[in-house]
Amino acid sequence: MRLLKPAWVSHEGKPIFSIDIHPDGSRFATGGQGDDSGKVALWNMAPVKSEKDEKDENVPKLLCSMDNHLACVNCVRWSMNGKYLASGGDDKLIMIWQFFGRYPGSTSTVFGGKTVSIEQWRCVCTLRAHSGDVLDLAWSPHDAWLASCSIDNTIVIWNALKFPEVLSVLRGHTGLVKGITWDPVGKYVASQSDDRSLRVWRTLDWQQETAITKPFDECGGTTHVLRLSWSPDGHYIVSAHAMNNAGPTAQIIERDGWKVNMDFVGHRKAITCVRFNPNIFCKTFKKGGTGKTQQYSCCAIGSRDRSLSIWLTALKRPLVVTHDLFNNSILDISWSKGGFELLVCSWDGTVAYLDFTKEELGDRLSTDEKVKLHLKVYGNSLLSSDHSSYGNTIIETPAMLKIQQQKQEQNAQKATQQNSVSTPKKNIPIMEDGGKPNPLAKQIETRTADGRRRITPLCIAPQVDLGSVPEPFISTAFGSPTSLSEQNTDSTSNQGKTLESSIALPPSIQPMSALDSRLTSKSKPSTSAKSKSTTEKHKEKTKDGVHEKDRDKDKTKESSKARDKSASTTSTTSISVKRKTETTTLGTKRPRKDTLAKAAAAIATPTTPDKESSRHAIIVSSTLQLPTPQPQKTLSLEILGRTNADQSTNIQLENNFTLAGVTVHRVKCHRAKQLAWESVLTSRGLAIAGNSNMVCVACEDKSLYIFSPSGRRLLPGLVLSSVISTLHCTGHFVMVITSTGNLHVWNVKKSRAIIREESLSPIMSGNDVTVSRSTLTDLGSPIITLSTGKTFTFNSELCCWTLLHHADDPLLQCSDYHSCLPSMQALQVSGPLASLQAPTQRPRQAAKMYNMNHNLQQAATLSHLENQVAAALTVKSNKEYRFWLMTYVRYLVQEGIENRLREICDELLGPFYRGDVEDSKWESHVLGITKRDMLQDILPMIGSNIKLQRLFTEYQEQLEMTRK
């Protein structure tokens, strides 16, 4: 093994965030920070591999430098065929570069400094879809797709055959996505994020296959990148930044069941990047005197501890470990296509080169052997045939493949016919020398209908065919010294000397590059601000080692400025109004500044009240006065047993009882005519309520006491805001309505308040409105019926009042839902809603429905049924919820409303795969009912309508697959 660090590969001392070797092995690309923008540089590989070429002044080192990116470049990746180079950076852009031509000896002058450009590469497409910095890129094995990930928590899949078409945006990560890799057979793509998860996505439908979180639960902090890699045999994914027993590891994830039983250990700090050798190796390992040939993969791992380790999957220990290879964290790794060369880049702006031998790594399998292995293990491999034209669907059956081929042939024939019809022969330009236009040939002339001559213009720009793959760079082509080449070589060598001298200079001395940057800033005033922000952002990244969203700070500053501007405008307006008033009242007397400020504050304050102040205002201004129970000498309450066999309990409240000359009040409990327990109160009792779980007593001093069945005080005395008006006790819940119209509900078992002092003012609008009835359900939902015929409940999750029922509801009068009910089924359901809604009201308006407009009647029926489903869900009545949901579905099936049926089926079915269920917020049960069981009951209803058979078949098949 050889190890060396070419000092001339540098971005002038700035970090190099990415590196990648071209498939032909003759050049490599680096990406990172430039002077005032992002920088992509292409380098000659020959001077790296050969010391002779490195010393030869006629052999160029830098082939091309591109600074189109407006901010730091985070990733560069060559396509598998070497035709394109993709780069992504902090400017949220992805640029696709293509070989344009080779011009040895040409130079381009930039503000007085000479930069040699041996090769010309142009940006042929700019991809814009991310809203944040692009951190990693990956080409699919067949070059049909390009995957990019960003700090906007998404992965974008691009159609590489039709740039800039987006095939899919993969969402699911909740943190910055910092790494992406493809399955070598193209059936999966994996991503890793700061949300401590690694997710695998299917290319068949671009949905999540699984999410792996266990190896990353202990991870603390983060790294700039999380570059994971997939083994060339497809068996393993190796992740970055995992933890095992508080130690950093590279987690090995098996394709078979996505198991996480193995990892690579040994590094002292977090793993930043992993890169598998693209080849599969085989070697004979001798164990106990016998040799056995094994196939295995080779993996390189870089870490923040500045070390690099090389692993073979056939060995338990690393093949090579290099410590202190750099002065800062390793950021990217790249293997050559041949498999024996390795390039590594670091945050310190340097690059390392490693060269291995066949004896060290083994014999590599040929491409045909690798394709046969994929075919044997995974079936049809994307590398064995051209599937790029089939879009984003993997062809898995011979019949589907035959259909797609026939479709291709038909499309090709149609395209040929259209071209032959639309392109006359006389308009075809004369082509020579392999099909290139010859500008010296005869011009193309046409004549219009009136006989005038027209000459077709022909572009004669000296550009090469952009559809070709660049040829391997041959350094000997520059061996013949001419005047231009000598100048270029001198320029290159001078550039290298200047770089070395600038590195050796003390911090107080600035090289001439600083002058160039000043000239650049003056010449480009529009980009100076961007340059400054980019440099500052780079400094923050270098200091912290963590990728930050700086743009959020700018947005916050802008929003704060806008608020300040708005506030100042409001204050000015208020002051002017106040000044006008005082001038009218006091004549010409000038108001004082403190008076103006107080006036402005007085006017501005009510526009932004907080929650507590607004609530307090409502309570103070409330004029509700509900009736209160009067103190009585004795009160009694009989509590029935839970079952018929249990004895009933009698609770007695005695007020004004004299004990040792002191007036007290007591509560007594009798069971089977015997005293079970007794308790003393210090204030007269006004009301009692109880059940088999507790006994509640409300007193005259606005206190509330809660006792257990054995007489133990479950909670300390609760002090209310006013005297009690209504007291209810159901299950483990207690409800209180005070005389000032405040509602309280507590869960005594959990010692928690469900509803906290909510006023009845929003629902009791009017002078003569009173509370005619109040109840509490078994699950703690208060139900309050007013004298207006309206019934309300308070939704503690939404923090607002909800209308449950209205006696004169027009939707109920116009609803036709009873037409889709089985006979007498409407009378069999029981629950809070059924007790509110009288059965006689349902068919009351049936005779008038025949004269109604069908669309209006349908809308009224749907609205009424949806209200019923929502009301049952609000009061947590599972039986009524099921009944009204089934009724709603029957009506939708009857009317053939497919879109709403699909929404219901999607909600009941939930995510299709187990990993999605675990990561999503979908719950498999509602009010204790299994959603998929309800879907199983709903599907036969949908199947009863022949027009909905496709909907029925679709969800029936999906439901069966979820239960396998």
ZIMODA-V136674 format. One record per residue. N is the residue number from 0. BURIAL is # if it has 16 or more other ideal C-beta (glycine too) atoms within 10 Angstrom, else .. D_FIRST is the distance of its C-alpha to the first C-alpha in whole Angstrom. Layout:
<<N,BURIAL,D_FIRST> <N,BURIAL,D_FIRST>>
This chain:
<<0,.,0> <1,.,4> <2,.,7> <3,.,10> <4,.,14> <5,#,16> <6,.,19> <7,#,21> <8,#,21> <9,#,23> <10,#,27> <11,#,28> <12,.,27> <13,#,28> <14,#,26> <15,#,24> <16,#,25> <17,#,23> <18,#,20> <19,#,20> <20,#,19> <21,#,21> <22,#,21> <23,#,21> <24,#,18> <25,#,20> <26,#,21> <27,#,20> <28,#,23> <29,#,23> <30,#,26> <31,#,28> <32,#,31> <33,#,32> <34,#,35> <35,#,38> <36,#,37> <37,#,34> <38,#,31> <39,#,29> <40,#,27> <41,#,25> <42,#,22> <43,#,21> <44,#,17> <45,#,17> <46,#,18> <47,#,14> <48,#,12> <49,.,14> <50,.,16> <51,.,19> <52,#,20> <53,#,19> <54,.,22> <55,#,24> <56,.,27> <57,#,28> <58,#,25> <59,#,26> <60,#,23> <61,#,25> <62,#,27> <63,#,29> <64,#,30> <65,#,33> <66,#,35> <67,#,37> <68,#,37> <69,#,39> <70,#,37> <71,#,33> <72,#,31> <73,#,29> <74,#,27> <75,#,26> <76,#,26> <77,#,26> <78,#,28> <79,#,26> <80,.,28> <81,#,27> <82,#,30> <83,#,31> <84,#,29> <85,#,31> <86,#,31> <87,#,33> <88,#,34> <89,#,36> <90,#,39> <91,#,39> <92,#,38> <93,#,36> <94,#,36> <95,#,35> <96,#,33> <97,#,34> <98,#,33> <99,#,36> <100,.,35> <101,#,33> <102,.,35> <103,#,34> <104,#,35> <105,.,37> <106,.,37> <107,.,39> <108,.,40> <109,.,41> <110,.,43> <111,.,42> <112,.,39> <113,.,37> <114,.,34> <115,#,33> <116,#,32> <117,#,31> <118,#,31> <119,#,34> <120,#,33> <121,.,36> <122,#,37> <123,.,39> <124,.,40> <125,.,40> <126,#,40> <127,.,42> <128,#,43> <129,#,41> <130,.,43> <131,#,40> <132,#,37> <133,#,35> <134,#,31> <135,#,29> <136,#,29> <137,#,28> <138,#,29> <139,#,31> <140,#,29> <141,#,32> <142,#,32> <143,#,36> <144,#,35> <145,#,34> <146,#,34> <147,#,34> <148,#,34> <149,#,36> <150,#,38> <151,#,41> <152,#,40> <153,#,40> <154,#,38> <155,#,39> <156,#,38> <157,#,39> <158,#,40> <159,#,37> <160,.,40> <161,.,42> <162,#,41> <163,.,42> <164,.,44> <165,.,43> <166,#,43> <167,#,43> <168,.,43> <169,#,41> <170,.,43> <171,#,43> <172,#,40> <173,.,42> <174,.,39> <175,#,37> <176,#,35> <177,#,31> <178,#,29> <179,#,30> <180,#,28> <181,#,29> <182,#,29> <183,#,27> <184,#,31> <185,#,33> <186,#,35> <187,#,34> <188,#,33> <189,#,32> <190,#,32> <191,#,32> <192,#,34> <193,#,35> <194,#,38> <195,#,36> <196,#,36> <197,#,34> <198,#,36> <199,#,35> <200,#,37> <201,#,39> <202,#,39> <203,.,42> <204,.,44> <205,.,42> <206,#,43> <207,#,41> <208,#,40> <209,#,39> <210,#,38> <211,#,36> <212,.,37> <213,.,37> <214,#,33> <215,#,34> <216,.,37> <217,.,36> <218,#,34> <219,.,35> <220,.,35> <221,#,32> <222,#,29> <223,#,29> <224,#,28> <225,#,27> <226,#,25> <227,#,25> <228,#,23> <229,#,24> <230,#,22> <231,#,22> <232,#,25> <233,#,27> <234,#,27> <235,#,26> <236,#,26> <237,#,24> <238,#,26> <239,#,25> <240,#,27> <241,#,29> <242,#,30> <243,.,31> <244,.,33> <245,.,33> <246,.,29> <247,#,27> <248,#,25> <249,#,24> <250,#,26> <251,#,26> <252,#,29> <253,.,30> <254,#,32> <255,.,34> <256,.,37> <257,.,34> <258,.,34> <259,#,32> <260,.,31> <261,.,28> <262,#,25> <263,#,22> <264,.,22> <265,#,21> <266,#,21> <267,.,24> <268,.,25> <269,#,26> <270,#,23> <271,#,24> <272,#,21> <273,#,20> <274,#,18> <275,#,18> <276,#,16> <277,#,19> <278,#,18> <279,#,19> <280,#,17> <281,.,18> <282,#,17> <283,.,20> <284,.,19> <285,.,22> <286,.,24> <287,.,27> <288,.,27> <289,.,27> <290,.,24> <291,.,24> <292,.,23> <293,.,22> <294,.,21> <295,#,19> <296,#,18> <297,#,15> <298,#,16> <299,#,14> <300,#,17> <301,#,18> <302,#,21> <303,#,23> <304,#,22> <305,#,19> <306,#,16> <307,#,14> <308,#,13> <309,#,12> <310,#,14> <311,#,15> <312,#,19> <313,#,19> <314,.,18> <315,.,20> <316,.,17> <317,#,14> <318,#,11> <319,#,9> <320,.,12> <321,#,12> <322,.,15> <323,.,17> <324,#,15> <325,#,18> <326,.,22> <327,.,23> <328,#,23> <329,#,20> <330,#,22> <331,#,20> <332,#,17> <333,#,16> <334,#,14> <335,#,15> <336,#,17> <337,.,15> <338,#,13> <339,#,9> <340,#,10> <341,#,11> <342,#,13> <343,#,15> <344,#,18> <345,#,20> <346,#,24> <347,#,24> <348,#,23> <349,#,20> <350,#,17> <351,#,13> <352,#,10> <353,#,7> <354,.,5> <355,#,5> <356,.,6> <357,.,10> <358,.,10> <359,.,8> <360,#,10> <361,#,13> <362,.,16> <363,#,17> <364,#,21> <365,.,23> <366,.,25> <367,.,28> <368,.,26> <369,#,25> <370,#,29> <371,.,31> <372,#,29> <373,#,30> <374,.,34> <375,.,34> <376,.,33> <377,#,34> <378,.,37> <379,#,37> <380,#,34> <381,#,34> <382,#,31> <383,#,33> <384,.,36> <385,.,37> <386,#,39> <387,#,38> <388,.,42> <389,#,43> <390,.,43> <391,.,42> <392,.,43> <393,#,41> <394,#,43> <395,.,43> <396,.,46> <397,.,47> <398,.,50> <399,.,49> <400,.,46> <401,.,49> <402,.,51> <403,#,48> <404,.,48> <405,.,52> <406,.,52> <407,.,49> <408,.,51> <409,.,54> <410,.,53> <411,.,52> <412,.,55> <413,.,57> <414,.,54> <415,.,55> <416,.,59> <417,.,59> <418,.,57> <419,.,59> <420,.,62> <421,.,61> <422,.,60> <423,.,62> <424,.,61> <425,.,63> <426,.,61> <427,.,57> <428,.,56> <429,.,56> <430,.,52> <431,.,50> <432,.,47> <433,.,45> <434,.,47> <435,.,47> <436,.,50> <437,.,52> <438,.,54> <439,.,56> <440,.,57> <441,.,61> <442,.,61> <443,.,62> <444,.,66> <445,.,67> <446,.,71> <447,.,72> <448,.,76> <449,.,78> <450,.,76> <451,.,74> <452,.,71> <453,.,68> <454,.,64> <455,.,61> <456,.,59> <457,.,55> <458,.,52> <459,.,51> <460,.,48> <461,.,45> <462,.,42> <463,.,40> <464,.,40> <465,.,38> <466,.,38> <467,.,35> <468,.,31> <469,#,30> <470,.,28> <471,.,25> <472,#,25> <473,.,25> <474,#,24> <475,.,26> <476,.,29> <477,#,30> <478,.,29> <479,.,33> <480,.,35> <481,.,38> <482,.,39> <483,.,38> <484,#,35> <485,.,35> <486,.,36> <487,#,34> <488,#,31> <489,.,33> <490,.,33> <491,#,30> <492,.,29> <493,.,32> <494,#,30> <495,.,27> <496,.,29> <497,.,31> <498,#,29> <499,.,27> <500,.,31> <501,#,32> <502,.,29> <503,.,30> <504,.,34> <505,.,36> <506,.,37> <507,.,40> <508,.,39> <509,.,39> <510,.,37> <511,.,39> <512,.,37> <513,.,40> <514,.,43> <515,#,41> <516,#,41> <517,.,45> <518,.,46> <519,#,44> <520,#,46> <521,.,49> <522,.,48> <523,.,48> <524,.,50> <525,.,50> <526,.,46> <527,.,46> <528,.,47> <529,.,44> <530,#,42> <531,.,43> <532,#,43> <533,#,39> <534,#,38> <535,.,40> <536,#,38> <537,#,35> <538,.,36> <539,.,37> <540,#,34> <541,.,32> <542,.,34> <543,.,34> <544,#,31> <545,.,33> <546,#,35> <547,.,38> <548,.,41> <549,.,43> <550,#,45> <551,.,47> <552,.,48> <553,.,50> <554,.,51> <555,.,53> <556,.,54> <557,.,56> <558,.,57> <559,.,59> <560,.,60> <561,.,62> <562,.,63> <563,.,64> <564,.,66> <565,.,68> <566,.,69> <567,.,70> <568,.,72> <569,.,74> <570,#,75> <571,.,76> <572,.,78> <573,#,79> <574,#,81> <575,.,82> <576,.,84> <577,#,85> <578,.,86> <579,.,89> <580,.,90> <581,#,91> <582,.,92> <583,.,95> <584,.,96> <585,.,96> <586,.,97> <587,.,95> <588,.,93> <589,.,90> <590,.,87> <591,.,85> <592,.,82> <593,.,81> <594,.,84> <595,#,82> <596,.,78> <597,.,80> <598,#,81> <599,#,78> <600,.,76> <601,.,79> <602,#,79> <603,.,75> <604,.,75> <605,.,76> <606,.,74> <607,.,71> <608,.,72> <609,.,70> <610,.,70> <611,.,72> <612,.,74> <613,.,75> <614,.,76> <615,.,78> <616,.,80> <617,.,81> <618,#,82> <619,.,84> <620,.,86> <621,.,86> <622,.,90> <623,#,89> <624,.,91> <625,#,91> <626,.,94> <627,#,93> <628,#,95> <629,.,98> <630,.,98> <631,.,100> <632,.,101> <633,.,99> <634,#,96> <635,.,95> <636,#,93> <637,.,92> <638,#,89> <639,.,88> <640,.,86> <641,.,83> <642,.,84> <643,.,88> <644,.,88> <645,.,87> <646,.,90> <647,.,90> <648,#,90> <649,#,93> <650,#,92> <651,#,94> <652,#,94> <653,#,97> <654,#,98> <655,.,100> <656,.,100> <657,.,102> <658,.,100> <659,.,101> <660,.,103> <661,.,100> <662,.,99> <663,#,96> <664,#,95> <665,.,93> <666,#,92> <667,#,93> <668,#,91> <669,#,93> <670,#,92> <671,.,94> <672,.,97> <673,.,95> <674,.,94> <675,.,90> <676,#,89> <677,.,91> <678,#,89> <679,.,91> <680,#,90> <681,.,91> <682,#,92> <683,#,94> <684,#,92> <685,#,93> <686,#,91> <687,#,89> <688,#,87> <689,#,85> <690,#,83> <691,.,82> <692,#,79> <693,#,81> <694,#,84> <695,#,84> <696,#,87> <697,#,87> <698,#,89> <699,#,92> <700,.,90> <701,#,87> <702,#,85> <703,#,83> <704,#,83> <705,#,81> <706,#,82> <707,.,80> <708,#,82> <709,.,83> <710,.,84> <711,.,81> <712,.,80> <713,#,77> <714,.,76> <715,.,78> <716,#,81> <717,#,80> <718,.,81> <719,#,82> <720,.,83> <721,.,86> <722,#,89> <723,#,88> <724,#,89> <725,#,87> <726,#,85> <727,#,83> <728,#,81> <729,#,79> <730,#,77> <731,#,75> <732,#,76> <733,#,78> <734,#,80> <735,#,82> <736,#,84> <737,#,85> <738,#,89> <739,#,87> <740,#,85> <741,#,81> <742,#,80> <743,#,77> <744,#,76> <745,#,74> <746,.,72> <747,#,73> <748,.,71> <749,.,68> <750,.,70> <751,.,69> <752,.,71> <753,#,70> <754,#,73> <755,.,73> <756,.,77> <757,#,77> <758,#,80> <759,#,82> <760,#,83> <761,.,81> <762,#,83> <763,#,86> <764,.,87> <765,.,91> <766,.,94> <767,.,95> <768,.,92> <769,.,92> <770,#,89> <771,.,91> <772,.,89> <773,#,85> <774,#,83> <775,#,80> <776,#,78> <777,.,76> <778,#,73> <779,#,74> <780,#,75> <781,#,78> <782,#,80> <783,#,83> <784,#,86> <785,#,88> <786,.,92> <787,#,91> <788,.,89> <789,#,86> <790,#,83> <791,#,80> <792,#,77> <793,#,75> <794,#,71> <795,#,69> <796,.,66> <797,.,67> <798,.,69> <799,.,72> <800,#,75> <801,#,75> <802,.,78> <803,#,79> <804,#,82> <805,#,85> <806,.,89> <807,.,89> <808,#,86> <809,.,86> <810,#,83> <811,#,85> <812,#,88> <813,#,86> <814,#,83> <815,#,84> <816,#,81> <817,.,84> <818,.,84> <819,#,81> <820,#,81> <821,.,83> <822,.,86> <823,.,87> <824,.,83> <825,#,83> <826,.,86> <827,.,84> <828,#,81> <829,.,81> <830,#,80> <831,#,80> <832,#,80> <833,#,83> <834,.,85> <835,#,85> <836,#,86> <837,.,89> <838,.,89> <839,.,92> <840,.,90> <841,#,88> <842,.,90> <843,.,93> <844,.,92> <845,.,91> <846,.,94> <847,.,93> <848,#,90> <849,.,91> <850,.,92> <851,.,89> <852,.,86> <853,.,84> <854,.,81> <855,.,82> <856,#,83> <857,#,79> <858,.,78> <859,#,80> <860,#,79> <861,#,76> <862,.,76> <863,#,78> <864,#,76> <865,.,73> <866,#,75> <867,#,76> <868,#,72> <869,.,71> <870,#,74> <871,#,73> <872,#,70> <873,#,71> <874,#,73> <875,#,71> <876,#,73> <877,#,71> <878,#,74> <879,#,75> <880,#,72> <881,#,71> <882,#,75> <883,#,75> <884,#,71> <885,#,72> <886,#,75> <887,#,73> <888,#,71> <889,#,74> <890,#,76> <891,#,73> <892,#,72> <893,#,76> <894,#,76> <895,.,72> <896,.,70> <897,#,67> <898,.,65> <899,.,66> <900,#,66> <901,.,62> <902,.,62> <903,#,63> <904,#,61> <905,.,58> <906,.,59> <907,#,60> <908,#,57> <909,#,54> <910,#,51> <911,.,50> <912,#,47> <913,.,46> <914,#,43> <915,#,46> <916,.,49> <917,.,47> <918,#,45> <919,.,49> <920,.,52> <921,.,54> <922,.,56> <923,.,57> <924,.,60> <925,#,63> <926,.,66> <927,.,65> <928,.,65> <929,.,62> <930,#,61> <931,.,60> <932,.,63> <933,#,65> <934,#,63> <935,#,64> <936,.,68> <937,#,68> <938,#,66> <939,.,69> <940,#,71> <941,#,69> <942,.,69> <943,.,73> <944,#,73> <945,.,72> <946,.,71> <947,#,68> <948,.,67> <949,.,63> <950,#,63> <951,#,64> <952,.,61> <953,.,58> <954,#,59> <955,#,60> <956,.,57> <957,.,55> <958,#,57> <959,.,56> <960,.,52> <961,#,52> <962,.,54> <963,.,52>>
